[in-house]
Amino acid sequence: MKLTCLQLQLLFSLTTFLSWKTIDNNWIVEKHASYNLYYTFIDNKNKDDYNRLVEKGMSDVRSFFGSSFNKTFNVFIHPNRHSLDSSWQKDWKMPDFKSECWMVASGVSTKLDVISPEVWDKEACEHIYTNFIKTQQLITHELVHVYHGQINISPDFSNMEGIDWFVEGLATYASGQCDSERITEIKIAISNKNIPKTLDSFWTGNLKYGLSGSVVMYIDHKYGRAHLKKLLPFNKKSEILSSLNTSEDVLLKGWIEFMVNRKS
């Protein structure tokens, strides 16, 4: 039987509809074993690359912690910053929120939101998609947040007391972002006596990733990976310090010594 052009178009449309489940006429969802990928038609050509980023990140997270994610989560590939901002405005109940140009992704227990890396060059600053190592580390960073959120008493990290440094430091360290460049910057800051006096101030300023990541690195080195994992359910600084059986001053003194003696 010979099909007309119109029949072929209808058949193609039906096949497409059956292959892609659309959500709210905008999102297409692709189900995987441990996550669901949501994307728009414009990213159909990129989705395989993005799946590889997510799957590599999940593998790295499992390798670091020695265990898998507790439950399935969603990954939203936003076609532009407006889409990302709209999602964050709704999730954070901040209707007037506008993201800074360096903000391209976020992760909580139930989902990872990210601007399509393909458009980072025009939609963001400080991030270049073709720097594939850093792109992978960024996705892995947010997946650490997803893993952490699935264990933490506050799944979206909204109920935290004095542990921004731990939440972000863990993701920085576990994703490989606490690299030699950042370690060198921290060693110089320590030498120049240009570091915060308290953990509460570590997640501030230009060195916040290196400061926070290196403290978690120190905890991992001194107490071991198993004990580091025991800290993941806590949402208060006092709980973390109690579990480590230390004080903030002692922890910071140990961290400084560790960093001074560490090779970059």
Protein Blocks (a to p, Z undefined) as FASTA:
>chain_A
ZZdfklmmmmmmmmmmmmpccehhlaccdddfkbccdddfklmmmmmmmmmmmmmmmmmm
mmmnopacfbdcdddddfbfklmmmmmmmmnopakbccdfklgbdcdfkbccdddfklmm
mmpghiafklmmlmmmmmmmmmmmmmmmmmmmblnopacghilmmmmmmmmmmnopacfk
lmmmmmmmmmnopacfbfklmmgcjklmmmmmmmmmmmmmmnojklmmmmmmpcbfklmm
mmnopafklmmmmmmmmmmmpcZZ
